Amino acid sequence: MSVLERERRLLKVRKCTRYSLLCYILRLCRKPKSMAEIYWGHPSAFTYGLLKELTSLALECDFVERRNGKFLTTSKGKEFIKRFGSLLELFES
């Protein structure tokens, strides 16, 4: 398999999982973001219903907290980002 084919395959894996979308939300919320800002940051990635589901999951897992109606990534969420990145690196090695 060529490098280009591997990269395309990895991109598919990244785009297809709920965890990659959750990681995207957590990265985006390193600075406080409203639900609309998250949604319009990458509208093709998910529906509004899926966004609500993922933000609820992130809140339940303490990956984000709400401050003044906006979502902000917690230290636990930042750890998720780091570990998820390490997991993706295994696909590349």
Backbone as a printed PyTorch tensor [residue, N CA C, xyz], in Angstrom:
tensor([[[  0.8490,  -1.1740,   0.0000],
         [  0.0000,   0.0000,   0.0000],
         [  0.8990,   1.2430,   0.0000]],

        [[  0.6020,   2.1670,  -0.8950],
         [  1.4060,   3.3830,  -0.9810],
         [  1.1170,   4.3100,   0.2050]],

        [[  1.9850,   5.2680,   0.4090],
         [  1.8210,   6.2340,   1.4860],
         [  0.5230,   7.0180,   1.2980]],

        [[  0.2280,   7.3920,   0.0610],
         [ -0.9840,   8.1460,  -0.2330],
         [ -2.2330,   7.3330,   0.1010]],

        [[ -2.2140,   6.0590,  -0.2650],
         [ -3.3560,   5.1940,   0.0440],
         [ -3.5260,   5.0380,   1.5540]],

        [[ -2.4080,   4.8900,   2.2620],
         [ -2.4610,   4.7820,   3.7230],
         [ -3.0490,   6.0380,   4.3400]],

        [[ -2.6350,   7.1900,   3.8370],
         [ -3.1320,   8.4600,   4.3570],
         [ -4.6330,   8.5980,   4.1200]],

        [[ -5.0740,   8.2370,   2.9490],
         [ -6.5190,   8.2810,   2.6610],
         [ -7.2840,   7.3640,   3.6030]],

        [[ -6.7390,   6.2070,   3.8440],
         [ -7.3710,   5.2540,   4.7580],
         [ -7.4340,   5.8140,   6.1760]],

        [[ -6.3510,   6.4360,   6.6160],
         [ -6.3230,   7.0440,   7.9410],
         [ -7.3270,   8.1780,   8.0520]],

        [[ -7.4400,   8.9810,   7.0120],
         [ -8.4050,  10.0660,   7.0380],
         [ -9.8200,   9.5250,   7.1530]],

        [[-10.1010,   8.4200,   6.4770],
         [-11.4090,   7.7870,   6.5900],
         [-11.6660,   7.3590,   8.0200]],

        [[-10.6850,   6.7340,   8.6390],
         [-10.8290,   6.2770,  10.0160],
         [-11.0990,   7.4600,  10.9280]],

        [[-10.3470,   8.5280,  10.7540],
         [-10.4990,   9.7070,  11.6000],
         [-11.8710,  10.3480,  11.4300]],

        [[-12.3680,  10.3920,  10.2150],
         [-13.6300,  11.0680,   9.9590],
         [-14.8380,  10.2200,  10.3270]],

        [[-14.6710,   8.9330,  10.4270],
         [-15.8190,   8.0560,  10.6180],
         [-16.1730,   7.7690,  12.0660]],

        [[-15.3160,   8.0870,  12.9810],
         [-15.5980,   7.6860,  14.3510],
         [-16.1660,   8.8150,  15.1880]],

        [[-17.0150,   8.4360,  16.1210],
         [-17.5520,   9.4020,  17.0660],
         [-16.4250,   9.9810,  17.9190]],

        [[-15.4270,   9.1610,  18.2060],
         [-14.3230,   9.6210,  19.0440],
         [-13.5050,  10.7020,  18.3460]],

        [[-13.3610,  10.5890,  17.0370],
         [-12.6260,  11.6370,  16.3250],
         [-13.4260,  12.9350,  16.3210]],

        [[-14.7480,  12.8330,  16.2180],
         [-15.5840,  14.0330,  16.2970],
         [-15.5440,  14.6250,  17.7040]],

        [[-15.5470,  13.7660,  18.7030],
         [-15.4290,  14.2380,  20.0840],
         [-14.0960,  14.9480,  20.2770]],

        [[-13.0450,  14.3790,  19.7470],
         [-11.7180,  14.9880,  19.8380],
         [-11.7080,  16.3450,  19.1310]],

        [[-12.3730,  16.4390,  18.0000],
         [-12.4750,  17.7060,  17.2820],
         [-13.1540,  18.7610,  18.1690]],

        [[-14.2430,  18.3860,  18.8080],
         [-14.9660,  19.3060,  19.6900],
         [-14.0670,  19.7510,  20.8450]],

        [[-13.3650,  18.8060,  21.4380],
         [-12.4890,  19.1370,  22.5640],
         [-11.3660,  20.0810,  22.1400]],

        [[-10.8140,  19.8610,  20.9730],
         [ -9.7650,  20.7630,  20.4780],
         [-10.3220,  22.1650,  20.2580]],

        [[-11.4910,  22.2200,  19.6740],
         [-12.1230,  23.4990,  19.3910],
         [-12.4400,  24.2670,  20.6820]],

        [[-12.8020,  23.5420,  21.7080],
         [-13.2330,  24.1640,  22.9660],
         [-12.0860,  24.4440,  23.9340]],

        [[-10.8740,  24.4440,  23.4470],
         [ -9.7630,  24.8720,  24.3070],
         [ -9.9820,  26.3240,  24.7260]],

        [[-10.6630,  27.0650,  23.8520],
         [-11.1610,  28.3990,  24.1860],
         [-12.6760,  28.2620,  24.2190]],

        [[-13.3530,  28.9430,  25.1280],
         [-14.8180,  28.7780,  25.2620],
         [-15.5610,  28.9740,  23.9410]],

        [[-16.4460,  28.0240,  23.6460],
         [-17.2420,  28.0630,  22.4210],
         [-18.6970,  27.7390,  22.7310]],

        [[-19.5920,  28.4150,  22.0580],
         [-21.0100,  28.1030,  22.1780],
         [-21.3270,  26.9040,  21.2820]],

        [[-22.5260,  26.3620,  21.4590],
         [-22.9530,  25.2390,  20.6280],
         [-22.9360,  25.6520,  19.1480]],

        [[-23.4140,  26.8490,  18.8480],
         [-23.4400,  27.3270,  17.4570],
         [-22.0250,  27.4730,  16.8940]],

        [[-21.1020,  27.9710,  17.6960],
         [-19.7160,  28.1260,  17.2280],
         [-19.0910,  26.7700,  16.9280]],

        [[-19.4140,  25.7840,  17.7250],
         [-18.9040,  24.4300,  17.4730],
         [-19.5020,  23.8940,  16.1780]],

        [[-20.8110,  24.0320,  16.0560],
         [-21.5100,  23.5120,  14.8780],
         [-21.0090,  24.1610,  13.5930]],

        [[-20.8950,  25.4650,  13.5790],
         [-20.4880,  26.1700,  12.3640],
         [-18.9880,  26.0970,  12.1300]],

        [[-18.2350,  25.6320,  13.1330],
         [-16.8020,  25.4530,  12.9380],
         [-16.4920,  24.3560,  11.9450]],

        [[-17.3780,  23.3760,  11.8480],
         [-17.1850,  22.2570,  10.9160],
         [-18.5560,  21.6310,  10.6450]],

        [[-19.4490,  22.3800,   9.9830],
         [-20.8300,  21.9190,   9.8350],
         [-21.0090,  20.6130,   9.0710]],

        [[-20.0840,  20.2610,   8.2100],
         [-20.2560,  19.0290,   7.4420],
         [-19.9130,  17.7870,   8.2630]],

        [[-19.2890,  17.9790,   9.4230],
         [-18.8520,  16.8280,  10.2120],
         [-20.0030,  16.1270,  10.9220]],

        [[-21.0170,  16.8740,  11.3310],
         [-22.0960,  16.2530,  12.0910],
         [-23.3790,  17.0560,  12.0170]],

        [[-24.4590,  16.3760,  12.3480],
         [-25.7510,  17.0310,  12.4410],
         [-25.8500,  17.6980,  13.8020]],

        [[-26.8260,  18.5570,  13.9560],
         [-27.0130,  19.2320,  15.2340],
         [-27.3620,  18.2170,  16.3280]],

        [[-28.1290,  17.1970,  15.9770],
         [-28.4770,  16.1430,  16.9320],
         [-27.2570,  15.3930,  17.4320]],

        [[-26.3600,  15.0590,  16.5210],
         [-25.1240,  14.3710,  16.9010],
         [-24.2500,  15.2840,  17.7500]],

        [[-24.2120,  16.5640,  17.4150],
         [-23.4480,  17.5230,  18.2070],
         [-23.9760,  17.5830,  19.6400]],

        [[-25.3010,  17.6130,  19.8050],
         [-25.8900,  17.6230,  21.1420],
         [-25.5220,  16.3520,  21.9100]],

        [[-25.5640,  15.2220,  21.2100],
         [-25.2180,  13.9380,  21.8330],
         [-23.7530,  13.9280,  22.2850]],

        [[-22.8700,  14.4070,  21.4280],
         [-21.4380,  14.3980,  21.7470],
         [-21.0890,  15.3900,  22.8540]],

        [[-21.7300,  16.5570,  22.8570],
         [-21.4540,  17.5110,  23.9350],
         [-22.0070,  16.9920,  25.2580]],

        [[-23.1410,  16.2890,  25.2210],
         [-23.6710,  15.6690,  26.4460],
         [-22.7090,  14.6170,  26.9750]],

        [[-22.1760,  13.8030,  26.0810],
         [-21.1930,  12.7870,  26.4630],
         [-19.9560,  13.4470,  27.0700]],

        [[-19.4830,  14.5100,  26.4260],
         [-18.2960,  15.2180,  26.9200],
         [-18.5440,  15.8060,  28.3130]],

        [[-19.7460,  16.3130,  28.5400],
         [-20.0920,  16.8440,  29.8670],
         [-20.1480,  15.7250,  30.9100]],

        [[-20.7890,  14.6100,  30.5540],
         [-20.9080,  13.4670,  31.4750],
         [-19.5420,  12.9000,  31.8610]],

        [[-18.6100,  12.9060,  30.9210],
         [-17.2740,  12.3570,  31.1640],
         [-16.3210,  13.3900,  31.7580]],

        [[-16.8200,  14.5960,  31.9970],
         [-15.9930,  15.7040,  32.5110],
         [-14.8640,  16.0780,  31.5640]],

        [[-15.1120,  15.9280,  30.2570],
         [-14.1380,  16.3600,  29.2570],
         [-14.2870,  17.8520,  28.9720]],

        [[-15.4940,  18.3780,  29.2000],
         [-15.7590,  19.8080,  29.0600],
         [-16.5840,  20.2650,  30.2540]],

        [[-16.5640,  21.5710,  30.4700],
         [-17.4300,  22.1760,  31.4630],
         [-18.1310,  23.3540,  30.8070]],

        [[-19.2530,  23.7550,  31.3870],
         [-19.9880,  24.9020,  30.8480],
         [-19.6900,  26.1220,  31.6930]],

        [[-19.3110,  27.1840,  31.0070],
         [-19.0730,  28.4700,  31.6590],
         [-19.8150,  29.5430,  30.8750]],

        [[-20.7510,  30.1570,  31.5270],
         [-21.5380,  31.2230,  30.8830],
         [-22.1570,  30.7610,  29.5670]],

        [[-22.6580,  29.5320,  29.5490],
         [-23.3090,  29.0030,  28.3500],
         [-22.3660,  28.5130,  27.2670]],

        [[-21.0690,  28.5140,  27.5340],
         [-20.0910,  28.0490,  26.5460],
         [-19.3630,  26.8270,  27.0790]],

        [[-18.8550,  26.0280,  26.1710],
         [-18.1240,  24.8180,  26.5200],
         [-16.6320,  25.1130,  26.5730]],

        [[-15.9590,  24.5480,  27.5650],
         [-14.5250,  24.7230,  27.7300],
         [-13.9130,  23.3700,  28.0870]],

        [[-12.8800,  22.9830,  27.3680],
         [-12.2110,  21.6980,  27.5960],
         [-11.5120,  21.7010,  28.9510]],

        [[-11.7020,  20.6230,  29.7010],
         [-11.0660,  20.4560,  31.0140],
         [ -9.7160,  19.7670,  30.8510]],

        [[ -9.0050,  19.6220,  31.9540],
         [ -7.7180,  18.9070,  31.8950],
         [ -7.9390,  17.4470,  31.5020]],

        [[ -9.0440,  16.8700,  31.9230],
         [ -9.3560,  15.4850,  31.5380],
         [ -9.6250,  15.4000,  30.0290]],

        [[-10.2750,  16.4090,  29.4810],
         [-10.5160,  16.4600,  28.0370],
         [ -9.2200,  16.6130,  27.2620]],

        [[ -8.3070,  17.4190,  27.7990],
         [ -7.0030,  17.5900,  27.1510],
         [ -6.2110,  16.2830,  27.1650]],

        [[ -6.3760,  15.5170,  28.2250],
         [ -5.7260,  14.2030,  28.2950],
         [ -6.3170,  13.2600,  27.2420]],

        [[ -7.6400,  13.3380,  27.0320],
         [ -8.2790,  12.5410,  25.9860],
         [ -7.6900,  12.8830,  24.6220]],

        [[ -7.5370,  14.1770,  24.3380],
         [ -6.9600,  14.6140,  23.0630],
         [ -5.5730,  13.9980,  22.8710]],

        [[ -4.7640,  14.0650,  23.9130],
         [ -3.3990,  13.5460,  23.8490],
         [ -3.3960,  12.0310,  23.5950]],

        [[ -4.2030,  11.3090,  24.3480],
         [ -4.2340,   9.8440,  24.1920],
         [ -4.8420,   9.4170,  22.8690]],

        [[ -5.8550,  10.1300,  22.4040],
         [ -6.4550,   9.8020,  21.1180],
         [ -5.4470,  10.0240,  19.9960]],

        [[ -4.6620,  11.1030,  20.0960],
         [ -3.6080,  11.3630,  19.1170],
         [ -2.5720,  10.2410,  19.1000]],

        [[ -2.2220,   9.7560,  20.2840],
         [ -1.2520,   8.6470,  20.3790],
         [ -1.8100,   7.3850,  19.7320]],

        [[ -3.0910,   7.1560,  19.9050],
         [ -3.7270,   5.9900,  19.3050],
         [ -3.6920,   6.0870,  17.7830]],

        [[ -3.9760,   7.2750,  17.2360],
         [ -3.9190,   7.4430,  15.7880],
         [ -2.5130,   7.2520,  15.2450]],

        [[ -1.5130,   7.6250,  16.0380],
         [ -0.1270,   7.4510,  15.6100],
         [  0.2110,   5.9790,  15.4070]],

        [[ -0.4580,   5.0940,  16.1370],
         [ -0.2190,   3.6510,  15.9570],
         [ -0.6020,   3.1960,  14.5460]],

        [[ -1.6060,   3.8480,  13.9660],
         [ -2.0090,   3.5120,  12.5980],
         [ -0.9320,   3.9100,  11.6080]],

        [[ -0.1880,   4.9480,  11.9430],
         [  0.8090,   5.4710,  11.0190],
         [  2.1370,   4.7370,  11.1100]],

        [[  2.3640,   4.0220,  12.2070],
         [  3.6630,   3.3580,  12.3560],
         [  3.6490,   1.9440,  11.7960]]])
